[in-house]
Amino acid sequence: MKKRMKYISGLFFVILFGLSLISCEDFLDRQEDEKLTFDKIWESRNTTKQYWLNAMSFLPKENSREIGNDDPYIGASDEASIVFERDFRAMNFGSWNPSSIPYYKMDHYYKGIRECNIFMQNADRCSDPLLDKNELAKWKIQARFARAYYYFMMMRDFGPVFLLGDELLDFTASTQALYRPRSTWEQCVKYVVDEMNICAEDPAMQRQADLSSSEWGFATQGTCYAVISRLRLYSARDLFNGNPLYKNIINPVCENFPEQSMQPLFPQNYDANKWLAAAEAAHKVFEDNSYKLYRAGNNNPYEDYYGIGYQTWNSELIWTDGYFSRFGWGVTTVPTGIAGTAYGGIGPTQQLVDAYAMNDGRYPIIGYNSQGMPKVDDESGYDVENEFAKSDWEYPASGWSSFDNYWINAPNMYKGREPRFYVTVFFSGNKWLHGNSSTSISFAKGGNGNKAHDYPKSGYLCNRFYDHYQNSASDNWGNITFPVFRLGEIYLNFIESVLECKKREVTLPDNYYNEAMEKWADLRNRAGVPPITEVYPNASTEELIELCRKERRIELAFERHRYFDTRTWMIAEQTDAGNMYGMNTSYPQGNLDPTQTPDGFWERSVFETRVFNKNHYLYPFAQREIDRNKLLVQNYGW
């Protein structure tokens, strides 16, 4: 089986992600006035294909490099602590501005949009008899998908952007001739939704179940509907639904664009019916019937949850950004106490650790006092007064490593939690499992996991996307098909949208509510905890919405959702600002064995204080763009 997967991954790289080897500056990246070279491209199947790959190369490959290098979505979220000095640090501390924007990719995506347009407008010119027309149709619809996806990627960062449609901007025109006003949010949403629907309904866009193994990783009908689902969800939430902060963000007078002149860029009034559109969009994904929650078939919730990110091309994946070595995830989460390459510095905050339920499905931590100490649900059985008292208990390792369950002596804080906790969170004093080896780790100052500048500031590491079946000390990292879109997310999109409809008295299709509760129960069953309606039988609709948010936080941990969730819910001023907590990683190891954790480590401690202001909900446009384009309205507060 592993040999077959290696063969498939090789095909996948050649056929799709060979694009990463093609520079956007190579001979294909010609402007249309270079007639001889440009016309030559379309005479050959190979160069036509290369231009397609070039157009697709602007798709993000979020998991092919060390985490934090290419985007801020983990490092600038409240779920994560990352020790490395990357650009997201400016976002953590509020030290960014329109002249210094971390990970600014607007130019990148508009280049991709232009390349897609050029390809789609010229691909039919290819006269090479070796080019199969069905193959060409697939390339064209994948390019059309990518063009719409590039807009979606910009919209989640900037809000409304410039819609170009099929237009190719004249690169020889004057700066003034290229002035453009932003399209409105509703226009942008309509454009992306319409384009994704067109792509989904095109005969060349296949269902996941119909893809050949050499096409795994292509966008599919389900991918198109999943993008719509996420976009509709974001559009229904408070950030983009009548947000009063953005009421005065209005286009200037635009003589050459009368339809955009003086248009408010964001919706002026709250529209509860957007939740119905979000529910229906999520339901459309279910109707594809290509996907199911990943289960290994052994009735082991640890194996089932870990398998989402471990089993490549599994049944839950709707779309992945490629088949990659797990090195990028592994090297940044393996503790430095493990031999070989190890930069272990990415881990959960204490806030995320506290978010996990107990093994009966009840959430123990319900808030914090002014000193940052937890408030506890008395019915959860969590003993906050003795949370750092140690006891002997069985650690669940079977199902996501080569080891059977084993006994440890560890704080009660980590005892009796739900399965997703142990798959995701690694805490000091435990054994890091790698292949057939295990190594005890201490994150106290001077311990084997905190020897120099590479260590988890919170005192925790992300356990979830390291391949615990491989021994990274021998430079074995395994491979990953990262869940950019997966069915578990769509379940949660649907549940949230249905509950919001119920709260706001929006009429739902028959059985939507019951179906939402069934899907929630199925998701929690896979995670090894009882249905939410059994754990909280008297919960109101508003309480269920908050519980759904908790579920989303832990089910999708480290999948780049939390950053956008806190912003679109407009809670980031509370969650992403102020003190970030962990254990006391500055407490000295002393004379203890470097694998043992001293008692003084077990203390809730502030590892940094972050800044999040109202203008941080959206990215600013670069000052150079504001200076060049007199019709461009800057985002709020910048």
N, C-alpha and C positions, 0 to 999 in steps of 0.2 A: 504493500500500500504506500509506504513512504517513497519507494522508488517511483511509483506512478505519480505521486504528488510532485516530486522533483522534476519529472518530465513535463508535467502540466505547467509547473511554474516557469520552466524554460520557455515553453511555447507562449505563455502569457506575456513574458517579458519581450520576446521578439515581436509578437503581434500587436501588443498595446503599449506596454510601458517601455519599449525601446525608444519611445518618444523622449525619455529623459536624457538620452544620449545625443539628441538632435538640438543643436544650439539655435536660438532664435536669431542669431547673427549669421547663420550659414548661408549658402548660396540660395536656399529656398526663400529666405526672408527678403525678397525683392519687392520693390514698389512697382506699381503698374506701369509707370512710364519707361521702365527698363524692358522694352518690348521683346527684344530677342531672347533674353534670358527668361523672362516671365512666360512667354508663349511656349518655350521649350519644356517648361515644367509639365504641361498638360498633354504632352505627346507620349509620355511613358507611364505605364501603370506604377512603376516603382517610385518615380518622382511625384506622381499624384498622391500616392499613399504617404510618402514622406511629408508632403504638405499637410495632409490630414493629421498625421502624427504631430507635426509642428503646431497645428491649431489646437490639438488636444493637450499639448504639453504645459499649458497654463493652468490645468487642473491642479489643485493643491495635492501634494503628497505629504500629508501631515505626519506620517509615522515612519519615514524612511531615514530620518536623521535623529540626532539627540534631541530629546524633548525640551522645548523652550527656545530652540534656535530659530524656528520659522514662524511662530505665531505666539500670541500672549494668552491663549484661551485656557491653558492649565495654570501657568505661572501667575496670571492676574485674576484668578478666581479664588474665592474664599475656601475652597476645598483643599487647596494645595499649598505646600511649602516647597520652594525650589531654591537651593543654595547658590546656584550659579549666577554670576553677574551677567545677565542677558538684558535685552532691551525692555522686557516686561517690567523690570524693576522700576523704571520711570513711571509706569502706570500704577504700581503699588504705592508709590510715594507722591503721586500727583505732580511730578516734575516734568510733564510733557506739555507741549504746546504746538500750535500750527506750524511752527518752524522746525520742530523736532518731534516727529511722530513715529513711534515704534511700529515696525512691520507695516509700513504704508504701502498698500498693494493696488491702489486704484489704477495707476498707470499700467501695471502688470495685467490686470483683468481687461482693461480696454484694448490693450494690444491683442489679448486672446480673442476678444469679440471681433476685432478687425480681421484677424487671421481666419476665424470661422466664416465671416462674411465672404472674404475672398475665396475661400475654398468652396463654399456652397454656390457661389455665383460662377465658378469656373470649372468645377469638377466634371460637368457633363461635356466639356470640350475634349476630354481625354479620348483619343482615337485609337489607343493601343488595343489590338484584338485580344491581348492577354487579360484585359480587365473584364471581369465578370460584372454584369450590370446589377446583379443582386448584391454583390460585394460593395459596389459603389454606393448603392442605396443605403447600406448599413453605415458606411463611412459618413454619408451626408446627414443621416438622422442623428448619429452620435455627435457630429459637429453642431447640429442645431440644439441638441440637448446641452452641450457644453456652453454654447453661447448664453442660453437662458440661465444656466447654473452660475456662470460668471457674474451675471447681474444679481442673482440671489446672494452670492458671497459678499458682494459690495453692500447690498441693502441691509444685511444684518449688522454691518459695521457702521455705515454712514446714514442709514435711512434712505430716503428717496435720492436717486442719482439721475444721470442723463440717459435717456433712452434713445438709441440710434437706429433701432430696427435694422433694416438692410443697408443703411447708408454707409458709404465709405467716405470718411472725411478726407478732404483734399489736403494732402500733406504739404502742398506747395502754396496754400492759401495764406493770406496775412493773418496775424493774430486776431485782429478785430473781426475778420470774416468767420473765425472759428468760435466766437462767443456763443455760449449755449446756456439757457436757463435749466435748472433742474426740473425733471418731471415730478409730479406729485406722488405721494406714497401710494395712493389708490391706483394711479396709472401704472406705477411700477409693479404692483401686485398683480394687476390685471394682465399686464404683458407677460410676466413670468408664468402665471397660471395658464394663460392661453397657450403659450409656447409649449409648456410641459404637456398640456392636454393634446396638442397637435402631435407632439413627438410620440406620446403614448398610443395614439390612435393610428399612427402611420404603420403600414404593414411591415416596414423594415425594422421597426422597434419590437424586439422579441420579448416574450415573457421569460422570466428567470428559468422556469422549468424546461424551456425549449432551447436554451443556450447549449452549444457544444462546449466541451471542456476547454477548448482553445479560446473560447470567447468569454470565459469567466472574468468578471470585472467590467464588462461592458455595462453601460446604462441599459435598463430594461423598462418595461411598462411600470413595474412596481417601483423602480427608482424614481421615475417621473412623478408618480402619485405620492411617493414619500416626500419628495421635495415640496410638493403642493401642501401636504399635510403640515410639515414644519412651518412653512411660510404662513399658512392660514392661522396656525396656532399663535405665532408671534404677532400677527396682525390683529388678533382678537385681544391680546393682552394689553395692559395699561399703557405701555410705552408708545404704541402705535394706534391707540384707540381713544381719540378725544383727549389726549394728554395736554393739560392746560399750559405746561411749560413751553410747548411748541406752537402755541396759538398765534404768535406774531412772527413766525418764520414764513415770510411771504415773498414770492418772486417780485422783482422790480418790474417796471414797465418794459416790455420787450416788443419793440415795433416789428421785428422780423418773426416773432413767435407769438402772435396775438392770443392763441389758445392757452399759453402759459403766463401771459401778462397778469401780474397782480394776483396770481393764484396762491392760496395758502398751501404749503407743501405737505402739511400733515393734517389728518382728519380733525375737524373742529369739534365734533360731537361724538359721544360714546354711542356705539352701535352694538347692542347685545346680540343681534342676529349674526354677527361675525363668529360667535361661538358655534352656532349651528353649521355655518360653512366649514368651520374647523372640524367639527364632529363628522360631517359628511365626507370631508377630504380624507380623514383617517380611515373611515369605513371603506372607502374605495380601495385602499391598500389591501384590506382583508379579503375583498372580493376577488383579488387576483388568485388566491389559493396556492401561490407558489411557496409560501413561507410558513414556518411553524416555530414555536419556541424551541430552542435547542435543548434536547435532553439526551443523555448518553444511553438511557435505557436501563440503568442500574438502580434507579430510585435513590440516587445519591445527590442531594442538592448542592453539595460542594463541587462535585464533578460537573454537574449541569451548569452552574453559574460560571465556573472557571472555563468551561469549554467554549463559551461564547467567544472569548478572545484567544483561545488555544487551538481549537479545532478549525483548521483552515477551510474556507468555503462551506461552512456549515449552514443548516437549514434556516437559521434565523437571519442571516445576512441578506439585506436588501441591496446594499451597495458598499463596496470597500474601495479605498484609494490605492489598492495595489497589493501585490504579494511581495513582501519585503523580509529581509533578515530582521529578527527581533532585537538586533544589537542596539538600535536607538533607544528602545524602552529598557532593555536589559542593563546596559552599561550605566544608565543614570539611576537605576533603582537597586542594583546589587550592592550590598554594603561593602565598604572598603576592607572589612575583615575577611573577605573572600579573596583567595589568590587570583592572580590574573588582572585583567583590566576591570577596574571597579571605581565608579564615581558616585556611589549611592548618595544622592542628594534630593530626590523627589519623593515627597510623601504627604500623607494627609495632615491637615491641621487638627488640633484637638476638637475644633468645632465639628469637623466631619466625623471623627471618632465618636463623639457624643451623639451624633445623629442616628446611629444604628439602633435597631430594635433589640430587645431581648429575644431569647429563643422561643418565647411564646407569642412573638409578634407585636408586643407592646413597646412603645417608645419611652425610654426611661427619663431622658432629659427634655424638659419642656420649656427651658429658658435659663436666663442667668441673672444674678443680682448685679448691683452696681460695681462690685469687686470682681466680677467675672466668675463667680462661683455658681455651680449649676443648681437650678431648681428642679426637683425630681417629682415625677408622678408616683405617689405612694403605692399605687396598685401594681407598679412594674416590678417590685421586689428589689430594685436597685438600692443598695445601702451606701448613700453618699458619704456618710460619716466614716465609713471603713473602706472606701473605694481603693485605697492604696495598700490595705492590709493584704498580705500574701497568703495564699493557700495552695494546696496541691490539687490540681484538676487536670482532666484529660484534654489534651489539645487535638482538635480534629485536623488531621493531615491526609487522611485517606480520601482519595477521589480527585485530588489536584496535585499530587506529588508521588514520588516513588515510595513514600513511607506510610506505614500504618499509623493510626492514632498513637500518641505517646503522652506521658505525664510530664507536667511542668509545675514549678513553683512560681507563681506569678500573681500580680495584683488582681483583686476581685473586679476591678473596673472592666477587665477584658474577659471575665468568666461569664458563661451563660448567654453569650450574644448569638444573634442569628447567623446562619452560614455565610451570608455575603460579607459580614465583617471579617471573618478569618481569611477569606479569599482575597480581600482587598487590603487589609491593614496588617502590617508587620510591626510589632512593638519590641522594645529593648528587653533583653533577658530571655528571648525566645531563640529557637534554632532556625537559621536560614537554610532551607532545603535546596540542594543543587545536585541533580542527578542522584547518585547513590551515596552522596555525602551530606552531612549536616554540620553547621558551624554555629555555636552560640555567639551572640552578638551583644555588645554593649554600646549604647550611644552616649554614655557619659563622657565628659571631656577627658581625652586620653585613652578611652576604650578602643577596642579594635574597629568599631564603626564610626569613630570620631577622632581620627588621628591627626588630621590636618584641616584643610579648607573644604574638603568634600565630605559632607555629613548632612543628615537631615536636620534642619534647624528646629523642627517640631519634635524630634525624637521618634518619628515614625517613618517608615518607608511604604511606598505602594507595592503591594505584593502581587497584584492582579495580572500584570502583563509580562512578567518575567517567566521564562520557561523553566519551571522547577523540575522538569524531567531531564533537563540538560545540565551539564556541568560547565558553567561559564569559566571556571578556573582553567579549563582546557580549551577555551575559546570556542565553545559550542553554545550558540545562542538560540537556535531554532528559527522558525519563520512565523509570520503573522499576516492575516488578512483582517485589518482593523475594521471594526463595525462603525463606519461613518453613518450609515442608516441601518437599523435593525428593527425587527418586529416588536421587541420589547418597548422601544421608544414609541412606536405607533400605538401600541396598547395604551401607554400613558398619555399620549396626545388625545386619544379618544376619550379616556376616562375623565381627564381634566375638562375637556370641552363639553361633555355631557353634563357633568356636575355644574359647570358654570351656566349652562342653559337652564338647568333646574333651578338654580339660585335666582336667575333673572327672569324666570317664567317664560322662557322661549319654548314654544311647542316643539317637541322632538318626534321623530318618526317612531312608530310603534316598536316597542321592545328595545330601543336604544339604551335605556337606563339599565334594564336587566342584563343586556349584553355587556355593558360596561362593567357591571359588578362581576359578571362571570369571567371576563377577561382579567380583571384585577385579581380575582381569586386564583385564576390559572397562573398568573405571574408570580404571586406569592407562594403558590404551591410548588412551583419550580424552585423557588428560593428556600423552601423548607419551613415556611411559617403559615399559620392559619389565615383564612380570609379576613379582610379588614372588618367586614360586617359582623364577624363572630368576636373579634377582639374588642371592637368598639360598637356594640349593638345599638347604643342609643345616640350615636353621633349625628349631629345635624348636618345639613348639606354643606354649610360653611366649614364645619369641622372636617368633613370628608375631603373638601378641597385642600385644606391644610395638610391632611394626611396624605393626599395624593402628591402634594409637593415634597413631602418627606420621602415618599416612595421613589419619586423621580430622582431625588438627590442621591440616594444610595444605590438604586438599580443602575443608574447611568454614570456612576462615579468614574472620573478620569477619562470620560469619553468626549470631553470638550462641550458638554452641555451646560454645566453649572454657570459658566461665565455669561452665557446668553440668557439663561433662565432668570438669574438675579436681576439682570438689566431689563428684560422685557416685563417681568413682574413689578419692576420698579421698587425692589427692596434692597438694592445694592448699597444705598446710603447707610443701611443698618448692618448688612452682612459683610460688606467689603471695606468698611471704614473702621478705624479704631484698632484695638489690640487683637493680635492673632496669637493664639495660645498653643502650647505644646507641653512637653515635659522639660525638666531643667537640664538641658544639654550642656550647660556651663558648669555643672557640678563635677568636681574632679574625681577621676577614677581612683586616685590614691594608690595604695599598695595592693589593691585587689588584682586578681587575675584579669587581664584585659578583656576576657569574654564575659565577666560577671558584672552585673549592674549594681552600683551602690544604692543604698536606701535613699540617700539624699536626692537622687535623680527623680524620684517619684513625687513630683510637685507640679501643679498647674502653674505654668510660667509664660510670660509674654516673650515671644521671640522677635516680634517686630510690631510696629504700629503703622497701619496703612491709612491712606487718604483716598476718599472717594467723594467727589463733589457732584452737584447736579449736572454739570456740563459733561461729566465723564460717561454718561449713559450711551452716548454716541461718539464716534471718532470725529475729529475736526477734518475739514478739507485743508490740504497743505496751503500755507501762505503763498507759495509761488503760484498756485492755481488761482487763488483769490486775486492776486496781483495781475495775472494774465487775462482772466475771464471776468469782465465787469458785470456779467449777468449772474455770476455764481453767488448764491446766498450761503453764508457760513452757518454751520450748526449752532444750536443754542449754547451760549456762554463762552464761546471761543472767540 
